[in-house]
């Protein structure tokens, strides 16, 4: 129970971060000055109580800790579930389908998301991978990286974001159940909330790169 609770709490932290990050990304539609100003503002958030980039480093430590705890709990719980299932003869078809859905969205989707996060940081945060050209401007890095010539970057981004959406939907549902909110009379509402949040976050993250790819956002 403690592991499931830890997964639910760390998952909630990551969901809140995703919503905030998505909101920031949408500022790309306000132009380069607004987007770069937002990125620079994050570095000075909390100043002078915090040093330059102090808030970002606190957020990074919290997020990294949440991710590591989340992954650890997921691995341990999956192993326990596999051992417990070893002596069972056969599940009903519906339960096998549910288990397969959970396995692909949470396990393999999680792997894809982890690989994407590494690429995403190297690309848009630390400016090490630079399709379309490196730049000190976050706006230019985003626009350069999702040009039509680099369709494979956009495709990878889209696949990872969709995987994150499925992961998010199932995670919210599972987290609600773990925290005791998933009662019979609330399941319909929780499902609507889970799907709505997953859709908003998915669409919100897809809009900026697709807008660049289709010429709606540019450096001009």
Buried (B, 14 or more C-beta within 10 A) or exposed (E): EEBBBBBBBBBBBBBEBBBEBBEBBBBBEEEBEEBBBBBEEBEBBBEEEBEEBBBBEEBEEEBEEBBEBBBBBBEEBBEEEEEEEEEEEEEEEEEEEEEEEBEBBBEEBBEBBEEBBEBBEEBBEEBEBBBBEEBEBBBBBBBBBBBEEBEEBBEBBBEBBBBBBBBBBBBBBBBBBBEEEBEEEEBEEBBEBBBEBBEBBBEBBBBBBBBBBEEEBEBE
